[in-house]
Amino acid sequence: KHARAALQKDLFIFERSIQTKGGYHPHIQCIPVDAGLGPKIQSKMLEMATRSGFKLKEITGEIPLSSLDDDWSEGYFYAEVPLPGGGDEYRRYLYRVADGGGSKCFVPIQFGREVLAEVIENPDVAQWKACVVSKEREEEWTTQFRESLSG
């Protein structure tokens, strides 16, 4: 709700928690995107998951992830894709490594960012290092964000 009210943007949210060569590298990213971009993100995300060899399952209804009685120990990728219309309705998708039927699929570490990069046709967005800003700019954005929460 806050992203829509303060920024006139929707949020594309994704979480990746899958073993890498150096151990676990879990991360959650909440990326403001232009309002109405959700259907394009959804379509591209499903296409790219198939191309990468894994299947994202849609989680329907208001089921919280914590209520799913599943084995999460091998890792997962989770995404919330905003629906058009300006509300805070999302389509939720999940891939659990344990669902791979014995064959472990590789979910690229930057998968969510790669999806967004293709949708907005900006390859720089795919790598977080290309999005690093100066400490001063980061502090400025942090101040603006805090002020937006209190107003």
CYANA upper distance limits for C-alpha pairs under 8 A (distance plus 0.5 A):
  1 LYS  CA      5 ALA  CA      6.71
  1 LYS  CA     87 GLY  CA      8.26
  1 LYS  CA     88 ASP  CA      6.68
  2 HIS  CA      6 ALA  CA      6.27
  2 HIS  CA      7 LEU  CA      8.25
  2 HIS  CA    149 LEU  CA      8.30
  3 ALA  CA      7 LEU  CA      5.73
  3 ALA  CA      8 GLN  CA      6.99
  3 ALA  CA      9 LYS  CA      6.09
  3 ALA  CA     10 ASP  CA      6.64
  3 ALA  CA     11 LEU  CA      7.25
  3 ALA  CA     32 PRO  CA      7.43
  4 ARG  CA      8 GLN  CA      4.89
  4 ARG  CA      9 LYS  CA      5.22
  4 ARG  CA     10 ASP  CA      6.12
  4 ARG  CA     86 GLY  CA      7.90
  5 ALA  CA      9 LYS  CA      8.32
  6 ALA  CA    148 SER  CA      7.09
  8 GLN  CA     34 ASP  CA      8.20
  8 GLN  CA     35 ALA  CA      7.48
  9 LYS  CA     32 PRO  CA      6.14
  9 LYS  CA     33 VAL  CA      5.99
  9 LYS  CA     34 ASP  CA      5.62
  9 LYS  CA     35 ALA  CA      5.53
 10 ASP  CA     32 PRO  CA      6.09
 10 ASP  CA     33 VAL  CA      5.83
 10 ASP  CA     34 ASP  CA      6.68
 10 ASP  CA     35 ALA  CA      5.63
 10 ASP  CA     36 GLY  CA      8.11
 10 ASP  CA     82 PRO  CA      6.87
 10 ASP  CA     86 GLY  CA      8.26
 11 LEU  CA     30 CYS  CA      6.52
 11 LEU  CA     31 ILE  CA      5.91
 11 LEU  CA     32 PRO  CA      5.08
 11 LEU  CA     33 VAL  CA      6.37
 11 LEU  CA     81 VAL  CA      8.06
 11 LEU  CA     82 PRO  CA      7.02
 12 PHE  CA     29 GLN  CA      8.50
 12 PHE  CA     30 CYS  CA      6.27
 12 PHE  CA     31 ILE  CA      5.72
 12 PHE  CA     32 PRO  CA      6.89
 12 PHE  CA     33 VAL  CA      7.15
 12 PHE  CA     38 GLY  CA      8.23
 12 PHE  CA     79 ALA  CA      8.06
 12 PHE  CA     80 GLU  CA      6.62
 12 PHE  CA     81 VAL  CA      5.93
 12 PHE  CA     82 PRO  CA      6.92
 13 ILE  CA     28 ILE  CA      7.85
 13 ILE  CA     29 GLN  CA      6.19
 13 ILE  CA     30 CYS  CA      4.94
 13 ILE  CA     31 ILE  CA      6.84
 13 ILE  CA     79 ALA  CA      6.08
 13 ILE  CA     80 GLU  CA      5.59
 13 ILE  CA     81 VAL  CA      7.31
 14 PHE  CA     28 ILE  CA      6.27
 14 PHE  CA     29 GLN  CA      6.02
 14 PHE  CA     30 CYS  CA      7.23
 14 PHE  CA     77 PHE  CA      7.82
 14 PHE  CA     78 TYR  CA      5.99
 14 PHE  CA     79 ALA  CA      4.60
 14 PHE  CA     80 GLU  CA      6.74
 14 PHE  CA    112 GLY  CA      6.98
 15 GLU  CA     26 PRO  CA      7.80
 15 GLU  CA     27 HIS  CA      6.15
 15 GLU  CA     28 ILE  CA      4.77
 15 GLU  CA     29 GLN  CA      6.92
 15 GLU  CA     77 PHE  CA      6.20
 15 GLU  CA     78 TYR  CA      5.61
 15 GLU  CA     79 ALA  CA      6.85
 16 ARG  CA     25 HIS  CA      8.37
 16 ARG  CA     26 PRO  CA      5.93
 16 ARG  CA     27 HIS  CA      6.06
 16 ARG  CA     28 ILE  CA      7.11
 16 ARG  CA     75 GLY  CA      8.31
 16 ARG  CA     76 TYR  CA      6.53
 16 ARG  CA     77 PHE  CA      4.97
 16 ARG  CA     78 TYR  CA      6.98
 16 ARG  CA    109 ILE  CA      7.95
 17 SER  CA     24 TYR  CA      7.31
 17 SER  CA     25 HIS  CA      6.76
 17 SER  CA     26 PRO  CA      4.57
 17 SER  CA     27 HIS  CA      7.05
 17 SER  CA     75 GLY  CA      5.71
 17 SER  CA     76 TYR  CA      5.89
 17 SER  CA     77 PHE  CA      6.87
 18 ILE  CA     24 TYR  CA      6.51
 18 ILE  CA     25 HIS  CA      7.12
 18 ILE  CA     26 PRO  CA      7.10
 18 ILE  CA     74 GLU  CA      7.26
 18 ILE  CA     75 GLY  CA      4.79
 18 ILE  CA     76 TYR  CA      6.36
 18 ILE  CA     77 PHE  CA      8.06
 18 ILE  CA     97 VAL  CA      8.41
 18 ILE  CA    107 VAL  CA      8.47
 19 GLN  CA     23 GLY  CA      6.08
 19 GLN  CA     24 TYR  CA      4.97
 19 GLN  CA     25 HIS  CA      7.15
 19 GLN  CA     74 GLU  CA      7.79
 19 GLN  CA     75 GLY  CA      7.21
 20 THR  CA     24 TYR  CA      6.16
 20 THR  CA     25 HIS  CA      7.09
 33 VAL  CA     37 LEU  CA      7.33
 35 ALA  CA     84 PRO  CA      7.48
 35 ALA  CA     86 GLY  CA      7.55
 36 GLY  CA     82 PRO  CA      8.23
 36 GLY  CA     83 LEU  CA      7.48
 36 GLY  CA     84 PRO  CA      5.07
 36 GLY  CA     85 GLY  CA      7.46
 36 GLY  CA     86 GLY  CA      8.20
 37 LEU  CA     41 ILE  CA      6.86
 37 LEU  CA     82 PRO  CA      8.21
 37 LEU  CA     84 PRO  CA      7.80
 38 GLY  CA     42 GLN  CA      6.54
 38 GLY  CA     81 VAL  CA      6.08
 38 GLY  CA     82 PRO  CA      5.33
 38 GLY  CA     83 LEU  CA      5.91
 38 GLY  CA     84 PRO  CA      6.86
 39 PRO  CA     43 SER  CA      6.64
 39 PRO  CA     81 VAL  CA      8.37
 39 PRO  CA     82 PRO  CA      8.32
 39 PRO  CA     83 LEU  CA      7.32
 39 PRO  CA     84 PRO  CA      7.92
 40 LYS  CA     44 LYS  CA      6.58
 40 LYS  CA    119 VAL  CA      7.07
 41 ILE  CA     45 MET  CA      6.35
 41 ILE  CA     81 VAL  CA      7.50
 41 ILE  CA    115 VAL  CA      7.38
 41 ILE  CA    116 LEU  CA      7.15
 41 ILE  CA    119 VAL  CA      6.79
 42 GLN  CA     46 LEU  CA      6.71
 42 GLN  CA     81 VAL  CA      6.83
 43 SER  CA     47 GLU  CA      6.72
 44 LYS  CA     48 MET  CA      6.51
 44 LYS  CA    115 VAL  CA      6.78
 44 LYS  CA    118 GLU  CA      8.21
 44 LYS  CA    119 VAL  CA      7.43
 45 MET  CA     49 ALA  CA      6.55
 45 MET  CA    112 GLY  CA      8.21
 45 MET  CA    115 VAL  CA      6.13
 46 LEU  CA     50 THR  CA      6.80
 46 LEU  CA     55 LYS  CA      8.14
 46 LEU  CA     56 LEU  CA      7.28
 47 GLU  CA     51 ARG  CA      6.78
 48 MET  CA     52 SER  CA      6.57
 48 MET  CA    115 VAL  CA      7.71
 49 ALA  CA     53 GLY  CA      6.74
 49 ALA  CA     54 PHE  CA      5.90
 49 ALA  CA     55 LYS  CA      6.57
 49 ALA  CA     56 LEU  CA      7.40
 49 ALA  CA    107 VAL  CA      8.41
 50 THR  CA     54 PHE  CA      6.03
 50 THR  CA     55 LYS  CA      6.50
 52 SER  CA    105 CYS  CA      8.41
 52 SER  CA    106 PHE  CA      7.68
 52 SER  CA    107 VAL  CA      7.55
 53 GLY  CA    105 CYS  CA      6.73
 53 GLY  CA    106 PHE  CA      7.95
 54 PHE  CA     95 TYR  CA      7.92
 54 PHE  CA    100 GLY  CA      8.05
 54 PHE  CA    105 CYS  CA      6.52
 54 PHE  CA    106 PHE  CA      8.14
 54 PHE  CA    107 VAL  CA      7.97
 55 LYS  CA     95 TYR  CA      6.91
 56 LEU  CA     93 TYR  CA      6.24
 56 LEU  CA     94 LEU  CA      5.78
 56 LEU  CA     95 TYR  CA      5.42
 57 LYS  CA     93 TYR  CA      5.83
 57 LYS  CA     94 LEU  CA      5.75
 57 LYS  CA     95 TYR  CA      6.81
 58 GLU  CA     91 ARG  CA      7.68
 58 GLU  CA     92 ARG  CA      6.19
 58 GLU  CA     93 TYR  CA      4.89
 58 GLU  CA     94 LEU  CA      6.94
 59 ILE  CA     63 ILE  CA      8.05
 59 ILE  CA     91 ARG  CA      8.03
 59 ILE  CA     92 ARG  CA      5.85
 59 ILE  CA     93 TYR  CA      6.14
 59 ILE  CA     94 LEU  CA      7.45
 60 THR  CA     91 ARG  CA      8.20
 60 THR  CA     92 ARG  CA      7.72
 63 ILE  CA     67 SER  CA      7.30
 63 ILE  CA     68 LEU  CA      8.22
 64 PRO  CA     68 LEU  CA      7.76
 71 ASP  CA     98 ALA  CA      7.44
 72 TRP  CA     76 TYR  CA      7.34
 72 TRP  CA     96 ARG  CA      7.40
 72 TRP  CA     98 ALA  CA      7.86
 74 GLU  CA     96 ARG  CA      7.96
 74 GLU  CA     97 VAL  CA      6.12
 74 GLU  CA     98 ALA  CA      6.48
 75 GLY  CA     96 ARG  CA      6.54
 75 GLY  CA     97 VAL  CA      6.02
 75 GLY  CA     98 ALA  CA      8.01
 76 TYR  CA     94 LEU  CA      7.60
 76 TYR  CA     95 TYR  CA      5.97
 76 TYR  CA     96 ARG  CA      4.77
 76 TYR  CA     97 VAL  CA      6.24
 77 PHE  CA     94 LEU  CA      6.29
 77 PHE  CA     95 TYR  CA      5.69
 77 PHE  CA     96 ARG  CA      7.08
 77 PHE  CA    107 VAL  CA      8.15
 78 TYR  CA     92 ARG  CA      7.91
 78 TYR  CA     93 TYR  CA      6.15
 78 TYR  CA     94 LEU  CA      5.00
 78 TYR  CA     95 TYR  CA      6.98
 79 ALA  CA     92 ARG  CA      6.20
 79 ALA  CA     93 TYR  CA      5.71
 79 ALA  CA     94 LEU  CA      7.09
 80 GLU  CA     90 TYR  CA      6.26
 80 GLU  CA     91 ARG  CA      6.13
 80 GLU  CA     92 ARG  CA      5.03
 80 GLU  CA     93 TYR  CA      7.01
 81 VAL  CA     90 TYR  CA      5.73
 81 VAL  CA     91 ARG  CA      5.66
 81 VAL  CA     92 ARG  CA      6.88
 82 PRO  CA     88 ASP  CA      7.67
 82 PRO  CA     89 GLU  CA      6.64
 82 PRO  CA     90 TYR  CA      4.91
 82 PRO  CA     91 ARG  CA      6.98
 83 LEU  CA     87 GLY  CA      8.19
 83 LEU  CA     88 ASP  CA      8.20
 83 LEU  CA     89 GLU  CA      6.21
 83 LEU  CA     90 TYR  CA      5.79
 83 LEU  CA     91 ARG  CA      7.33
 95 TYR  CA     99 ASP  CA      7.86
 96 ARG  CA    100 GLY  CA      7.83
 97 VAL  CA    104 LYS  CA      6.72
 97 VAL  CA    105 CYS  CA      7.45
 98 ALA  CA    102 GLY  CA      7.89
 98 ALA  CA    104 LYS  CA      8.29
100 GLY  CA    104 LYS  CA      6.24
100 GLY  CA    105 CYS  CA      7.20
107 VAL  CA    111 PHE  CA      7.11
110 GLN  CA    114 GLU  CA      6.49
110 GLN  CA    126 ALA  CA      7.11
110 GLN  CA    127 GLN  CA      7.38
111 PHE  CA    115 VAL  CA      6.76
112 GLY  CA    116 LEU  CA      6.94
113 ARG  CA    117 ALA  CA      6.55
113 ARG  CA    125 VAL  CA      6.84
113 ARG  CA    126 ALA  CA      5.15
113 ARG  CA    127 GLN  CA      7.53
113 ARG  CA    128 TRP  CA      8.45
114 GLU  CA    118 GLU  CA      6.81
114 GLU  CA    123 PRO  CA      8.21
114 GLU  CA    125 VAL  CA      7.76
114 GLU  CA    126 ALA  CA      4.93
114 GLU  CA    127 GLN  CA      8.21
115 VAL  CA    119 VAL  CA      6.83
115 VAL  CA    126 ALA  CA      8.20
116 LEU  CA    120 ILE  CA      6.66
116 LEU  CA    125 VAL  CA      7.79
116 LEU  CA    126 ALA  CA      7.77
117 ALA  CA    121 GLU  CA      6.12
117 ALA  CA    122 ASN  CA      5.50
117 ALA  CA    123 PRO  CA      5.59
117 ALA  CA    124 ASP  CA      7.53
117 ALA  CA    125 VAL  CA      5.67
117 ALA  CA    126 ALA  CA      5.79
118 GLU  CA    122 ASN  CA      7.10
118 GLU  CA    123 PRO  CA      7.26
122 ASN  CA    126 ALA  CA      8.42
124 ASP  CA    130 ALA  CA      6.27
124 ASP  CA    131 CYS  CA      7.83
125 VAL  CA    130 ALA  CA      7.27
125 VAL  CA    131 CYS  CA      7.06
127 GLN  CA    131 CYS  CA      7.70
128 TRP  CA    132 VAL  CA      7.27
133 VAL  CA    137 ARG  CA      6.71
133 VAL  CA    138 GLU  CA      6.86
134 SER  CA    138 GLU  CA      6.69
135 LYS  CA    139 GLU  CA      6.62
136 GLU  CA    140 GLU  CA      6.68
137 ARG  CA    141 TRP  CA      6.69
138 GLU  CA    142 THR  CA      6.61
139 GLU  CA    143 THR  CA      6.67
140 GLU  CA    144 GLN  CA      6.77
141 TRP  CA    145 PHE  CA      6.55
142 THR  CA    146 ARG  CA      6.66
143 THR  CA    147 GLU  CA      6.65
144 GLN  CA    148 SER  CA      6.65
145 PHE  CA    149 LEU  CA      6.94
146 ARG  CA    150 SER  CA      7.10
147 GLU  CA    151 GLY  CA      6.82
